[in-house]
């Protein structure tokens, strides 16, 4: 439970009444909840922070109380760090038997971001050269696999040798140190050509350098700002003279379209069930350790998806 904004220490374990479902909602008994960068901003009191007291958490997996079916769901208003949630029916999807709770949770929120950044906005295709920032992160490690599956050549950025090695195991053709002082040159050198598509969840200087690395008629899709707070300064003149494009992605736009959301979520779960898409679980925490999960995500030492086991109280 969050009663004030600040660092990870502001979380407190407490009891609240079960959520009351509206006419378009349903009760889910939660088994696992996800931890996301957006939760960090909301905890600090940033844009989109909830009224207090609040329960954070935007994605859950559990059992629908009405019929016992296993489901995964996104929660636009939060409420995932709890044992009971009330997602909208249109944001709830059934989980195939061959997909574990952890895999379902990881491929839903982060997988949808990777999928739509690549396909709906990026229009990735065979022959594209794709750069993925935070290639070992929750979105990034899925984007590497999906881009490779689409026939692209993939360069993954990561901050440590172990993370870079892990992205190569996932199928990246090359891995580059995300802290390289001349990131544009390093990315171009990695495969001997300029990228045609960049997926960026970092922003700031990373965004600026990668935009400058694009080949003519290339595009960059920005889906997050997990890095520094330097404001991006791209202008229309910059885009005209470089003949490149900048696109932005926000998952809520997909949630506004039930057919688009449901069809892409089902596709991702199907790929996970077939083993085509393999999600990393970077940490599993009991409910009282939400603060530790936030601290670990902020440290940038973790890889993959962090999950909260809401049934574990110690």
NUVEX-659741 format. One record per residue: x, y, z of N, C-alpha, C, O in turn; residue in three letters. Coordinates in steps of 0.02 Angstrom, whole numbers, plus 50000, padded with zeros to 5 digits. Layout:
<sites>
SITE    nu    nv    nw   cau   cav   caw    cu    cv    cw    ou    ov    ow resn
SITE     X     Y     Z     X     Y     Z     X     Y     Z     X     Y     Z  ala
...
</sites>
This chain:
<sites>
SITE    nu    nv    nw   cau   cav   caw    cu    cv    cw    ou    ov    ow resn
SITE 50043 49940 50000 50000 50000 50000 50045 50062 50000 50097 50063 50032  unk
SITE 50023 50113 49964 50061 50175 49959 50021 50230 49994 49965 50246 49973  unk
SITE 50050 50260 50046 50015 50314 50082 50049 50381 50072 50022 50433 50091  unk
SITE 50109 50381 50042 50144 50442 50024 50191 50427 49967 50207 50369 49954  unk
SITE 50213 50479 49933 50258 50471 49877 50331 50476 49900 50346 50509 49950  unk
SITE 50375 50442 49863 50446 50445 49881 50484 50386 49855 50467 50358 49803  unk
SITE 50535 50364 49893 50577 50308 49875 50543 50242 49889 50486 50241 49912  unk
SITE 50577 50186 49876 50547 50120 49887 50523 50109 49959 50479 50068 49971  unk
SITE 50553 50145 50006 50536 50134 50077 50465 50156 50094 50442 50142 50150  unk
SITE 50430 50191 50049 50363 50217 50067 50310 50162 50066 50254 50174 50089  unk
SITE 50326 50103 50040 50276 50049 50038 50264 50021 50108 50310 50018 50149  unk
SITE 50202 50003 50121 50184 49971 50185 50133 49916 50171 50088 49924 50130  unk
SITE 50141 49861 50206 50093 49806 50200 50032 49822 50242 50038 49841 50300  unk
SITE 49972 49815 50213 49912 49831 50250 49852 49794 50222 49857 49761 50170  unk
SITE 49796 49800 50256 49734 49768 50234 49686 49821 50207 49678 49874 50237  unk
SITE 49654 49805 50152 49604 49848 50122 49544 49805 50104 49550 49745 50095  unk
SITE 49487 49836 50098 49428 49800 50076 49438 49777 50004 49471 49810 49964  unk
SITE 49410 49719 49986 49413 49695 49917 49384 49747 49870 49335 49780 49888  unk
SITE 49412 49754 49811 49382 49800 49763 49312 49779 49744 49297 49719 49740  unk
SITE 49270 49827 49732 49201 49814 49711 49198 49820 49635 49209 49874 49608  unk
SITE 49183 49765 49601 49182 49769 49528 49123 49809 49502 49068 49805 49528  unk
SITE 49136 49848 49450 49083 49883 49416 49049 49838 49366 49065 49778 49363  unk
SITE 49002 49864 49328 48965 49822 49280 49009 49794 49225 48991 49743 49194  unk
SITE 49066 49825 49212 49111 49801 49158 49174 49768 49185 49220 49754 49148  unk
SITE 49176 49754 49252 49235 49725 49283 49221 49656 49309 49163 49633 49310  unk
SITE 49274 49621 49330 49266 49555 49360 49320 49546 49413 49374 49576 49410  unk
SITE 49306 49503 49461 49353 49491 49516 49403 49437 49495 49384 49384 49470  unk
SITE 49467 49451 49507 49520 49402 49495 49559 49392 49560 49582 49440 49591  unk
SITE 49566 49329 49580 49608 49312 49636 49680 49306 49610 49696 49259 49573  unk
SITE 49721 49354 49628 49787 49363 49598 49837 49313 49626 49838 49299 49686  unk
SITE 49879 49286 49581 49936 49245 49603 50001 49284 49596 50043 49282 49641  unk
SITE 50010 49319 49540 50071 49357 49528 50053 49426 49500 50004 49434 49463  unk
SITE 50093 49476 49519 50086 49544 49492 50154 49565 49463 50206 49543 49487  unk
SITE 50152 49607 49412 50214 49629 49381 50238 49696 49409 50199 49735 49436  unk
SITE 50303 49707 49402 50334 49771 49421 50359 49804 49358 50395 49773 49318  unk
SITE 50340 49867 49348 50356 49902 49285 50386 49971 49300 50377 49998 49354  unk
SITE 50420 49999 49250 50451 50065 49259 50398 50118 49273 50411 50166 49310  unk
SITE 50338 50110 49245 50285 50159 49259 50267 50159 49332 50247 50211 49359  unk
SITE 50273 50102 49366 50259 50099 49438 50309 50142 49477 50292 50173 49528  unk
SITE 50371 50144 49453 50422 50184 49487 50403 50258 49484 50409 50294 49534  unk
SITE 50381 50281 49426 50362 50352 49419 50301 50368 49463 50299 50420 49494  unk
SITE 50253 50323 49464 50194 50335 49505 50211 50336 49579 50183 50375 49617  unk
SITE 50256 50293 49600 50277 50291 49670 50311 50356 49690 50304 50379 49747  unk
SITE 50349 50385 49645 50385 50447 49660 50339 50508 49659 50358 50561 49683  unk
SITE 50278 50500 49632 50233 50557 49627 50237 50591 49560 50219 50650 49554  unk
SITE 50260 50555 49509 50266 50583 49442 50200 50584 49405 50147 50572 49434  unk
SITE 50204 50597 49340 50145 50603 49298 50103 50539 49302 50130 50484 49296  unk
SITE 50039 50546 49312 49994 50489 49316 49991 50455 49383 49961 50401 49389  unk
SITE 50021 50486 49434 50019 50455 49500 49948 50455 49528 49909 50501 49514  unk
SITE 49930 50403 49567 49861 50397 49592 49848 50439 49653 49895 50465 49685  unk
SITE 49785 50447 49670 49766 50477 49733 49784 50427 49789 49779 50367 49780  unk
SITE 49805 50454 49846 49825 50413 49903 49767 50404 49952 49725 50448 49958  unk
SITE 49766 50347 49987 49810 50289 49982 49796 50250 49917 49741 50253 49890  unk
SITE 49846 50214 49894 49840 50180 49830 49877 50113 49831 49923 50102 49871  unk
SITE 49857 50070 49786 49891 50007 49773 49916 50011 49701 49876 50018 49655  unk
SITE 49982 50006 49691 50010 50008 49624 50006 49938 49592 49983 49890 49623  unk
SITE 50030 49934 49530 50031 49870 49495 49984 49871 49436 49923 49877 49444  unk
SITE 50012 49864 49376 49972 49871 49315 49958 49805 49279 49919 49805 49231  unk
SITE 49987 49750 49301 49975 49686 49266 49974 49629 49317 50015 49627 49363  unk
SITE 49927 49583 49307 49919 49528 49354 49902 49464 49315 49880 49466 49258  unk
SITE 49914 49408 49348 49889 49344 49325 49858 49309 49385 49882 49317 49441  unk
SITE 49804 49272 49373 49769 49240 49429 49710 49201 49403 49708 49179 49346  unk
SITE 49661 49191 49447 49602 49152 49429 49539 49195 49434 49526 49228 49484  unk
SITE 49500 49193 49380 49437 49229 49379 49390 49196 49428 49376 49136 49423  unk
SITE 49364 49235 49475 49324 49206 49528 49259 49176 49503 49234 49128 49532  unk
SITE 49232 49203 49450 49166 49179 49426 49168 49108 49398 49119 49072 49403  unk
SITE 49225 49088 49368 49228 49021 49339 49293 48984 49352 49301 48927 49330  unk
SITE 49340 49015 49389 49402 48982 49406 49453 48979 49350 49507 48950 49359  unk
SITE 49438 49009 49292 49485 49006 49236 49546 49050 49250 49541 49103 49281  unk
SITE 49604 49026 49226 49666 49065 49235 49667 49121 49183 49657 49109 49124  unk
SITE 49680 49182 49207 49679 49240 49163 49738 49286 49178 49766 49284 49233  unk
SITE 49755 49327 49129 49802 49382 49139 49764 49446 49121 49720 49445 49079  unk
SITE 49783 49501 49154 49745 49563 49143 49791 49623 49154 49839 49620 49191  unk
SITE 49774 49678 49120 49805 49742 49131 49757 49786 49170 49696 49783 49160  unk
SITE 49785 49827 49214 49745 49870 49259 49765 49943 49247 49818 49965 49269  unk
SITE 49723 49979 49212 49741 50048 49194 49743 50094 49256 49778 50144 49255  unk
SITE 49706 50076 49308 49705 50118 49368 49747 50089 49425 49742 50112 49482  unk
SITE 49788 50038 49411 49828 50007 49463 49788 49957 49504 49731 49941 49487  unk
SITE 49818 49933 49559 49784 49886 49603 49812 49816 49599 49783 49769 49628  unk
SITE 49869 49806 49565 49896 49740 49555 49935 49711 49613 49938 49650 49620  unk
SITE 49964 49753 49657 50003 49728 49713 49955 49709 49770 49958 49737 49824  unk
SITE 49912 49661 49756 49861 49641 49804 49839 49570 49787 49855 49544 49734  unk
SITE 49804 49539 49833 49782 49471 49822 49716 49467 49783 49697 49413 49759  unk
SITE 49683 49523 49776 49620 49526 49738 49622 49589 49695 49640 49642 49718  unk
SITE 49602 49582 49631 49599 49639 49586 49533 49637 49547 49499 49585 49545  unk
SITE 49516 49693 49517 49452 49698 49480 49465 49730 49412 49446 49787 49401  unk
SITE 49497 49693 49366 49510 49721 49299 49446 49726 49258 49397 49692 49272  unk
SITE 49448 49767 49207 49394 49770 49159 49393 49704 49119 49445 49676 49103  unk
SITE 49333 49680 49104 49328 49618 49065 49364 49623 48998 49395 49575 48976  unk
SITE 49361 49681 48967 49391 49688 48900 49467 49689 48903 49500 49684 48851  unk
SITE 49496 49695 48964 49568 49695 48971 49593 49629 49002 49651 49625 49024  unk
SITE 49550 49579 49003 49567 49514 49032 49569 49461 48977 49523 49458 48935  unk
SITE 49621 49420 48976 49627 49367 48926 49641 49301 48962 49676 49300 49012  unk
SITE 49614 49247 48935 49627 49181 48964 49697 49157 48945 49721 49171 48890  unk
SITE 49729 49122 48991 49798 49098 48982 49796 49025 48959 49764 48984 48993  unk
SITE 49828 49008 48904 49830 48938 48882 49864 48893 48934 49907 48916 48972  unk
SITE 49845 48830 48935 49872 48783 48984 49947 48776 48980 49980 48765 49031  unk
SITE 49975 48783 48919 50047 48771 48911 50090 48831 48929 50151 48829 48922  unk
SITE 50059 48886 48951 50095 48947 48969 50092 48955 49046 50038 48954 49075  unk
SITE 50150 48962 49078 50152 48970 49150 50128 49039 49170 50123 49084 49128  unk
SITE 50113 49048 49234 50093 49113 49260 50147 49165 49246 50132 49221 49224  unk
SITE 50210 49147 49259 50265 49194 49249 50270 49216 49176 50278 49275 49162  unk
SITE 50266 49167 49131 50271 49184 49060 50213 49227 49037 50222 49274 48999  unk
SITE 50153 49211 49060 50094 49250 49041 50101 49322 49064 50086 49369 49027  unk
SITE 50123 49332 49126 50130 49399 49153 50183 49439 49114 50173 49498 49100  unk
SITE 50238 49406 49096 50292 49441 49062 50275 49459 48991 50292 49514 48968  unk
SITE 50241 49415 48955 50228 49429 48884 50167 49474 48874 50156 49497 48818  unk
SITE 50127 49486 48926 50068 49528 48917 50087 49602 48912 50085 49631 48858  unk
SITE 50106 49633 48968 50119 49705 48967 50181 49722 48925 50176 49762 48878  unk
SITE 50237 49692 48941 50298 49707 48903 50296 49680 48832 50321 49711 48785  unk
SITE 50265 49622 48824 50259 49593 48757 50217 49635 48711 50233 49643 48652  unk
SITE 50162 49662 48736 50120 49705 48695 50158 49768 48674 50151 49791 48617  unk
SITE 50197 49796 48720 50237 49855 48702 50287 49838 48648 50294 49876 48599  unk
SITE 50321 49782 48655 50370 49761 48604 50335 49748 48537 50359 49770 48485  unk
SITE 50280 49712 48539 50245 49693 48477 50221 49754 48438 50233 49760 48378  unk
SITE 50186 49799 48472 50157 49856 48436 50210 49908 48417 50202 49942 48366  unk
SITE 50263 49913 48456 50317 49957 48436 50350 49931 48372 50369 49970 48328  unk
SITE 50358 49866 48368 50389 49836 48309 50343 49834 48249 50362 49854 48194  unk
SITE 50282 49811 48260 50238 49797 48203 50189 49853 48188 50186 49876 48131  unk
SITE 50150 49875 48237 50098 49924 48223 50128 49991 48203 50105 50022 48155  unk
SITE 50179 50013 48239 50211 50077 48224 50274 50069 48182 50283 50103 48132  unk
SITE 50318 50023 48202 50382 50015 48167 50377 49980 48101 50421 49987 48058  unk
SITE 50323 49941 48091 50313 49904 48028 50376 49866 48008 50400 49870 47952  unk
SITE 50402 49830 48057 50463 49792 48046 50452 49740 47991 50398 49712 47984  unk
SITE 50505 49728 47953 50500 49679 47900 50567 49645 47888 50618 49666 47914  unk
SITE 50565 49593 47847 50625 49558 47828 50673 49607 47795 50655 49643 47748  unk
SITE 50735 49609 47819 50784 49655 47792 50796 49717 47833 50844 49753 47822  unk
SITE 50752 49731 47881 50763 49787 47926 50824 49775 47971 50839 49717 47988  unk
SITE 50858 49828 47988 50911 49826 48039 50883 49861 48101 50872 49922 48100  unk
SITE 50871 49824 48154 50835 49848 48212 50882 49855 48272 50920 49809 48288  unk
SITE 50879 49913 48305 50916 49924 48368 50865 49923 48425 50814 49956 48421  unk
SITE 50880 49885 48477 50836 49880 48536 50875 49905 48597 50925 49876 48616  unk
SITE 50852 49960 48627 50883 49984 48689 50863 49939 48747 50811 49905 48744  unk
SITE 50904 49939 48800 50890 49897 48858 50872 49827 48835 50819 49800 48854  unk
SITE 50916 49797 48795 50901 49734 48763 50891 49676 48810 50863 49624 48791  unk
SITE 50913 49682 48873 50902 49630 48923 50844 49647 48970 50830 49610 49017  unk
SITE 50811 49704 48957 50756 49725 49001 50691 49690 48986 50687 49647 48942  unk
SITE 50639 49708 49023 50575 49675 49016 50546 49679 48946 50523 49628 48920  unk
SITE 50547 49738 48916 50524 49746 48847 50578 49724 48798 50564 49689 48750  unk
SITE 50639 49745 48812 50693 49735 48764 50707 49663 48747 50716 49647 48689  unk
SITE 50708 49618 48797 50726 49549 48781 50672 49515 48741 50686 49467 48704  unk
SITE 50610 49538 48747 50556 49512 48705 50560 49542 48635 50547 49508 48585  unk
SITE 50577 49607 48631 50583 49640 48566 50639 49609 48524 50631 49602 48464  unk
SITE 50694 49590 48556 50748 49557 48519 50723 49494 48485 50736 49482 48427  unk
SITE 50685 49454 48523 50660 49391 48495 50608 49403 48440 50609 49370 48388  unk
SITE 50563 49451 48451 50511 49465 48402 50540 49495 48338 50516 49479 48283  unk
SITE 50590 49538 48345 50621 49567 48286 50658 49514 48245 50654 49513 48184  unk
SITE 50692 49470 48280 50727 49415 48246 50676 49370 48211 50687 49348 48155  unk
SITE 50621 49356 48245 50568 49313 48217 50538 49345 48154 50516 49309 48109  unk
SITE 50537 49412 48151 50510 49447 48093 50560 49450 48035 50542 49476 47982  unk
SITE 50620 49425 48045 50670 49424 47991 50719 49480 47991 50757 49488 47944  unk
SITE 50719 49522 48044 50764 49579 48047 50832 49558 48073 50840 49507 48106  unk
SITE 50882 49600 48057 50948 49595 48090 50944 49640 48152 50919 49695 48148  unk
SITE 50970 49615 48208 50956 49647 48272 51021 49665 48308 51066 49625 48315  unk
SITE 51024 49728 48332 51077 49751 48376 51045 49767 48443 50999 49808 48447  unk
SITE 51069 49735 48496 51043 49747 48563 51091 49790 48602 51152 49779 48600  unk
SITE 51065 49839 48639 51106 49880 48683 51097 49855 48755 51041 49840 48776  unk
SITE 51152 49851 48792 51149 49831 48862 51211 49857 48897 51262 49871 48866  unk
SITE 51206 49865 48963 51257 49901 49001 51313 49857 49028 51364 49884 49049  unk
SITE 51305 49791 49030 51356 49747 49058 51373 49691 49010 51331 49673 48968  unk
SITE 51433 49663 49015 51451 49606 48971 51403 49548 48977 51387 49516 48927  unk
SITE 51380 49533 49038 51335 49475 49047 51268 49487 49013 51239 49441 48984  unk
SITE 51243 49548 49017 51180 49564 48984 51188 49561 48908 51144 49537 48872  unk
SITE 51244 49587 48883 51255 49584 48811 51261 49512 48787 51234 49495 48734  unk
SITE 51294 49471 48825 51299 49400 48806 51231 49367 48806 51216 49325 48763  unk
SITE 51189 49385 48853 51122 49356 48857 51080 49375 48796 51042 49334 48771  unk
SITE 51086 49437 48772 51048 49457 48713 51070 49419 48651 51030 49405 48606  unk
SITE 51135 49403 48648 51159 49364 48591 51129 49293 48593 51114 49264 48541  unk
SITE 51121 49266 48653 51090 49200 48660 51017 49201 48638 50991 49151 48614  unk
SITE 50985 49259 48645 50915 49266 48623 50909 49273 48548 50854 49266 48521  unk
SITE 50963 49286 48514 50960 49292 48441 50984 49357 48413 50985 49365 48352  unk
SITE 51005 49405 48455 51032 49467 48428 51095 49452 48387 51135 49409 48407  unk
SITE 51103 49486 48331 51161 49476 48289 51223 49511 48317 51280 49491 48304  unk
SITE 51212 49564 48355 51267 49601 48386 51241 49634 48450 51181 49647 48456  unk
SITE 51287 49648 48496 51269 49682 48558 51320 49737 48570 51380 49728 48561  unk
SITE 51295 49796 48591 51335 49856 48600 51327 49881 48670 51273 49878 48699  unk
SITE 51381 49907 48699 51379 49937 48765 51337 50001 48762 51353 50048 48726  unk
SITE 51283 50002 48800 51237 50060 48798 51270 50123 48826 51243 50178 48817  unk
SITE 51327 50117 48860 51362 50175 48888 51418 50200 48842 51457 50244 48862  unk
SITE 51423 50173 48783 51475 50193 48736 51471 50269 48724 51416 50294 48712  unk
SITE 51527 50305 48726 51524 50378 48718 51499 50401 48650 51472 50456 48645  unk
SITE 51509 50360 48598 51483 50377 48532 51438 50321 48510 51457 50278 48469  unk
SITE 51377 50321 48537 51331 50266 48527 51312 50258 48453 51306 50202 48428  unk
SITE 51303 50314 48419 51284 50311 48348 51336 50275 48308 51320 50232 48267  unk
SITE 51400 50292 48319 51454 50259 48281 51459 50185 48300 51470 50143 48256  unk
SITE 51451 50170 48364 51457 50100 48386 51401 50057 48356 51413 50000 48337  unk
SITE 51341 50084 48353 51285 50047 48325 51296 50036 48250 51285 49981 48225  unk
SITE 51318 50087 48214 51330 50080 48142 51385 50029 48129 51382 49991 48081  unk
SITE 51436 50028 48172 51492 49983 48163 51474 49910 48179 51506 49864 48153  unk
SITE 51425 49900 48221 51409 49833 48245 51391 49785 48188 51411 49727 48188  unk
SITE 51352 49810 48139 51333 49768 48083 51357 49796 48016 51341 49769 47963  unk
SITE 51396 49850 48020 51423 49878 47958 51374 49918 47918 51388 49933 47859  unk
SITE 51318 49937 47947 51269 49978 47912 51225 50015 47964 51224 49997 48022  unk
SITE 51191 50066 47940 51149 50106 47984 51082 50070 47998 51057 50035 47954  unk
SITE 51055 50079 48057 50990 50048 48072 50933 50081 48034 50935 50140 48018  unk
SITE 50883 50041 48020 50822 50066 47988 50765 50074 48037 50716 50109 48023  unk
SITE 50771 50043 48095 50719 50047 48147 50752 50043 48215 50793 49999 48228  unk
SITE 50733 50089 48259 50757 50089 48329 50698 50086 48375 50649 50123 48366  unk
SITE 50701 50042 48425 50651 50041 48479 50685 50068 48541 50734 50039 48566  unk
SITE 50660 50124 48567 50693 50157 48622 50647 50166 48682 50594 50197 48678  unk
SITE 50668 50137 48738 50632 50146 48801 50670 50186 48851 50652 50188 48910  unk
SITE 50724 50220 48829 50768 50255 48874 50758 50331 48870 50750 50364 48921  unk
SITE 50759 50358 48809 50750 50430 48800 50814 50469 48811 50868 50440 48817  unk
SITE 50807 50535 48814 50863 50579 48829 50920 50573 48779 50908 50571 48719  unk
SITE 50981 50569 48804 51040 50566 48761 51040 50503 48718 51061 50505 48660  unk
SITE 51016 50448 48746 51014 50386 48707 50969 50395 48646 50987 50375 48591  unk
SITE 50911 50424 48656 50865 50438 48600 50899 50481 48548 50896 50466 48488  unk
SITE 50930 50535 48569 50961 50582 48522 51016 50547 48481 51019 50557 48420  unk
SITE 51058 50509 48514 51113 50476 48478 51088 50423 48430 51114 50417 48374  unk
SITE 51037 50385 48450 51012 50333 48406 50972 50363 48348 50973 50335 48293  unk
SITE 50937 50417 48360 50903 50450 48304 50953 50473 48252 50940 50469 48192  unk
SITE 51011 50498 48275 51063 50521 48229 51095 50463 48191 51125 50473 48139  unk
SITE 51088 50402 48217 51119 50344 48184 51076 50315 48128 51100 50274 48090  unk
SITE 51013 50336 48123 50966 50306 48076 50988 50316 48004 51016 50367 47985  unk
SITE 50974 50265 47964 50982 50271 47892 50927 50317 47865 50875 50323 47896  unk
SITE 50939 50349 47807 50884 50387 47776 50821 50344 47769 50825 50287 47748  unk
SITE 50765 50374 47786 50699 50341 47784 50690 50291 47841 50641 50253 47842  unk
SITE 50737 50291 47889 50729 50250 47948 50682 50283 47998 50663 50341 47988  unk
SITE 50663 50248 48051 50617 50274 48101 50636 50249 48170 50663 50195 48179  unk
SITE 50620 50290 48219 50632 50272 48289 50565 50274 48326 50528 50323 48320  unk
SITE 50551 50221 48363 50489 50217 48403 50508 50225 48476 50545 50184 48503  unk
SITE 50483 50277 48508 50496 50291 48578 50438 50265 48620 50381 50287 48611  unk
SITE 50452 50219 48666 50398 50191 48706 50409 50203 48781 50367 50181 48821  unk
SITE 50463 50237 48801 50475 50249 48872 50532 50297 48882 50568 50315 48835  unk
SITE 50539 50319 48945 50593 50365 48964 50624 50341 49030 50619 50375 49081  unk
SITE 50654 50282 49027 50682 50253 49088 50750 50281 49106 50776 50267 49160  unk
SITE 50781 50320 49061 50848 50344 49072 50850 50413 49102 50810 50429 49146  unk
SITE 50897 50455 49078 50906 50521 49106 50848 50567 49088 50805 50549 49048  unk
SITE 50847 50626 49119 50791 50672 49110 50805 50726 49058 50769 50776 49054  unk
SITE 50858 50718 49018 50872 50767 48966 50815 50767 48916 50795 50714 48891  unk
SITE 50790 50826 48901 50734 50831 48855 50757 50820 48783 50810 50845 48763  unk
SITE 50717 50782 48745 50733 50772 48675 50720 50836 48637 50670 50871 48649  unk
SITE 50765 50853 48591 50761 50917 48557 50754 50910 48482 50772 50957 48445  unk
SITE 50729 50854 48458 50720 50846 48386 50671 50897 48359 50620 50911 48390  unk
SITE 50686 50925 48300 50643 50974 48269 50619 50948 48201 50645 50899 48175  unk
SITE 50568 50981 48174 50543 50962 48108 50598 50969 48056 50604 50927 48011  unk
SITE 50639 51021 48062 50695 51029 48015 50743 50970 48018 50767 50946 47967  unk
SITE 50756 50945 48080 50799 50886 48087 50771 50827 48049 50808 50791 48014  unk
SITE 50707 50816 48056 50675 50758 48024 50674 50766 47949 50684 50718 47912  unk
SITE 50663 50827 47925 50661 50839 47853 50729 50827 47821 50735 50792 47771  unk
SITE 50781 50856 47851 50847 50850 47821 50875 50779 47825 50913 50758 47782  unk
SITE 50858 50742 47877 50882 50673 47884 50836 50623 47850 50854 50565 47841  unk
SITE 50775 50646 47832 50724 50601 47803 50713 50540 47847 50712 50483 47824  unk
SITE 50704 50553 47912 50690 50500 47960 50625 50517 47997 50601 50574 47994  unk
SITE 50599 50468 48032 50536 50478 48068 50542 50461 48142 50581 50418 48162  unk
SITE 50503 50496 48183 50498 50483 48254 50426 50466 48271 50381 50505 48255  unk
SITE 50415 50410 48303 50348 50389 48322 50347 50375 48397 50397 50352 48425  unk
SITE 50291 50387 48429 50283 50374 48500 50232 50319 48512 50183 50314 48475  unk
SITE 50244 50278 48563 50197 50225 48580 50178 50228 48653 50221 50235 48697  unk
SITE 50113 50223 48666 50086 50218 48734 50036 50161 48734 49989 50161 48695  unk
SITE 50045 50113 48779 50004 50053 48779 49930 50067 48789 49888 50029 48766  unk
SITE 49914 50122 48822 49843 50138 48834 49804 50146 48768 49744 50133 48767  unk
SITE 49838 50167 48715 49804 50173 48650 49782 50105 48625 49730 50100 48592  unk
SITE 49820 50053 48640 49800 49985 48621 49741 49963 48665 49695 49930 48641  unk
SITE 49743 49980 48729 49689 49961 48774 49623 49994 48755 49569 49969 48772  unk
SITE 49627 50051 48720 49566 50084 48697 49530 50045 48642 49471 50056 48629  unk
SITE 49566 49998 48610 49539 49960 48554 49537 49887 48575 49587 49852 48570  unk
SITE 49479 49863 48597 49475 49795 48625 49497 49742 48575 49532 49695 48594  unk
SITE 49477 49749 48513 49495 49698 48463 49570 49696 48452 49600 49642 48448  unk
SITE 49601 49755 48447 49674 49757 48438 49710 49728 48499 49756 49689 48491  unk
SITE 49688 49747 48558 49719 49722 48620 49712 49646 48624 49761 49611 48635  unk
SITE 49651 49622 48616 49640 49551 48626 49676 49509 48573 49705 49457 48590  unk
SITE 49674 49530 48510 49706 49490 48457 49781 49486 48467 49811 49434 48456  unk
SITE 49812 49542 48486 49885 49541 48495 49905 49505 48558 49956 49471 48560  unk
SITE 49865 49510 48612 49880 49474 48673 49875 49398 48662 49918 49361 48685  unk
SITE 49824 49377 48626 49816 49305 48612 49874 49281 48569 49899 49225 48579  unk
SITE 49895 49321 48520 49951 49302 48478 50015 49292 48519 50052 49244 48509  unk
SITE 50028 49339 48565 50089 49334 48606 50087 49273 48651 50137 49239 48659  unk
SITE 50030 49259 48681 50024 49200 48724 50032 49137 48683 50060 49087 48707  unk
SITE 50008 49138 48621 50017 49080 48577 50091 49070 48561 50116 49013 48562  unk
SITE 50127 49124 48547 50199 49118 48533 50237 49093 48595 50284 49054 48589  unk
SITE 50215 49116 48654 50247 49091 48716 50233 49017 48725 50277 48979 48745  unk
SITE 50172 48996 48711 50154 48926 48718 50193 48881 48670 50207 48824 48687  unk
SITE 50210 48907 48612 50249 48869 48563 50324 48870 48578 50362 48833 48547  unk
SITE 50344 48913 48624 50415 48919 48639 50452 48966 48593 50513 48972 48597  unk
SITE 50416 49000 48548 50447 49049 48503 50469 49110 48542 50520 49140 48528  unk
SITE 50429 49129 48592 50443 49187 48633 50455 49163 48705 50412 49132 48736  unk
SITE 50515 49177 48730 50534 49153 48796 50550 49212 48841 50597 49249 48829  unk
SITE 50511 49220 48892 50520 49277 48938 50567 49257 48995 50562 49203 49024  unk
SITE 50611 49304 49011 50653 49295 49070 50617 49321 49132 50583 49372 49129  unk
SITE 50624 49285 49187 50599 49310 49251 50661 49330 49291 50699 49288 49314  unk
SITE 50669 49396 49300 50729 49422 49332 50727 49423 49407 50778 49436 49439  unk
SITE 50669 49409 49437 50664 49408 49509 50592 49395 49530 50545 49419 49498  unk
SITE 50584 49357 49584 50518 49342 49611 50519 49360 49685 50562 49336 49722  unk
SITE 50472 49402 49707 50474 49431 49774 50408 49418 49810 50355 49418 49779  unk
SITE 50412 49406 49876 50350 49402 49915 50318 49471 49920 50351 49522 49908  unk
SITE 50254 49473 49937 50218 49537 49938 50250 49589 49984 50252 49647 49966  unk
SITE 50276 49570 50043 50307 49623 50085 50372 49651 50056 50398 49700 50083  unk
SITE 50397 49622 50002 50461 49644 49974 50453 49684 49910 50498 49687 49869  unk
SITE 50395 49716 49902 50384 49760 49844 50438 49814 49842 50463 49831 49788  unk
SITE 50456 49841 49900 50508 49893 49902 50574 49867 49873 50608 49904 49836  unk
SITE 50592 49806 49889 50654 49777 49863 50650 49769 49787 50700 49780 49752  unk
SITE 50592 49749 49762 50583 49742 49690 50592 49809 49655 50624 49813 49603  unk
SITE 50564 49862 49684 50571 49929 49655 50644 49951 49656 50670 49979 49608  unk
SITE 50678 49939 49712 50748 49958 49717 50791 49921 49666 50836 49949 49637  unk
SITE 50776 49856 49657 50815 49817 49609 50802 49841 49537 50849 49844 49497  unk
SITE 50740 49858 49521 50726 49882 49453 50760 49949 49441 50786 49962 49387  unk
SITE 50760 49992 49491 50792 50057 49485 50868 50051 49478 50899 50094 49447  unk
SITE 50897 49999 49505 50969 49990 49503 50994 49973 49433 51053 49983 49418  unk
SITE 50949 49948 49391 50965 49928 49322 51012 49867 49319 51042 49854 49267  unk
SITE 51017 49831 49373 51057 49770 49373 51016 49709 49354 51044 49656 49339  unk
SITE 50951 49716 49354 50908 49659 49340 50898 49650 49265 50911 49696 49226  unk
SITE 50875 49592 49246 50859 49577 49176 50791 49543 49174 50773 49507 49220  unk
SITE 50753 49556 49120 50689 49523 49113 50635 49554 49157 50638 49612 49175  unk
SITE 50586 49513 49174 50526 49535 49210 50532 49520 49284 50552 49465 49304  unk
SITE 50516 49570 49326 50513 49560 49399 50440 49548 49419 50395 49584 49396  unk
SITE 50428 49498 49461 50360 49481 49480 50353 49479 49555 50400 49464 49592  unk
SITE 50292 49494 49578 50274 49492 49649 50228 49432 49661 50175 49428 49631  unk
SITE 50249 49386 49705 50206 49330 49725 50162 49355 49782 50183 49356 49840  unk
SITE 50102 49376 49766 50060 49410 49816 50034 49362 49869 50007 49384 49920  unk
SITE 50041 49297 49859 50018 49248 49908 50071 49234 49961 50056 49207 50015  unk
SITE 50133 49253 49946 50187 49245 49996 50191 49307 50039 50199 49362 50014  unk
SITE 50185 49297 50103 50187 49354 50150 50251 49355 50191 50256 49395 50238  unk
SITE 50300 49314 50174 50365 49315 50208 50418 49287 50163 50476 49283 50182  unk
</sites>
